[in-house]
Amino acid sequence: MLRLIFAALFVAACRGAAPRVEPAGPAPIDHDATAETRALFVNLRRLAREHVLFGHQDDLAYGVLWSGEPGRSDVKETAGSYPAVYGWDAGGLERDASANLDGVAFERQRAWIAEGFARGGVVTLSWHMRNPVTGGNAWDTTAAAGAILPGGPQHERYTQWLDRFADYVKSLRAPMRQRAGGDVLVPVVFRPFHETSGGWFWWGARHATPDEYRRLWRFTVEYLRDRKGVHNLLWAYSTDVFDSTAQYLARYPGDAWVDVLGFDDYQSVRTPATRAVFARRLRDVVELAEARGKIPALTETGVEAVPDSTWWTRTLLAGITADAVGRRIAWALVWRNATFGREHRYHFFAPYPGQVSVADFVRFRRDSLIFFEDELPDLYHVAP
Ligand code: BMA
């Protein structure tokens, strides 16, 4: 028997170089994803079982009553650490604008993305894309999805928009935390056509059919990945709140097209009164994602102006931990701390120094489940 084993080993050794070792288990939908993008996928899946990363939209760009001041962050100034996840928006790239729809200059956004990544954080990008038929904003619900699919009258315009997006994403480079060597492409969790179960965007329910939505999604993946050679993206599908898994999956593009299953919740997350519904939604998304080898996430959340001083622990954290499965989301990202202008006076979702929920935000940050940036392991390298 032993001789047989030795013989087999000898034959195997004679066959030449050892075969390339592929990582076991689920991988990103882009087989040519950069090493760091693949590592991010593997590590977020793993980490989600133990921790929830805290994220904030536009964190480094501005906060309540300040804008564009190097090093600043309302989250850091209240919790003591930058957020673990940085959300940004690409809205405006499509028309070659120098700033996005919320006034964030793309040039500076590129630098902030590099800064957060270099500290070990996660970068996610949404895209409030303008209506490609009318040129109106993302909330112009004139039917457009059909027109930009291959063969449609606005198809070329759409591919031009994707070309601009591809250029931007390929320009996102930075050194890695605590690692020698040059810059790498920053992995980005890309979340286009978000809140698709809602009816307020042109790609949402009632304005694009499920079939149009899926075709648009798949075309966009193929175009960016296979035609433009963009390989630093993880693809995040997200709905708004949903009442059943059937509703959640109604527009889902398919397992071959999605890396992250997320949803945005500004509704059942508001008060403890709806905790059971919130926990149920988290559980559904975790179960759907885990069954597919994907990453579950609460891709947007928050309560505008955080008027409840204990919202962070008694509502958000209590809701996340209410269910042993539902707590396995990879991250929860709160929306932006808009600043200036009458309409945005109370449009903030993270605290700032002096705000009523600061003490509770610190308690939330100290909970062992929740990770801010200074608690992150290396997400861009796969531990053996
Ligand atoms: C919305 C609001 C808007 C903003 C948009 C895109 O929720 O914050 O003011 O323009 O997101 O960031």
Boltz pocket constraint, residues with backbone or C-beta under 6 A from the ligand:
constraints:
  - pocket:
      binder: B
      contacts: [[A, 89], [A, 101], [A, 102], [A, 128], [A, 335], [A, 336], [A, 347]]
      max_distance: 6.0
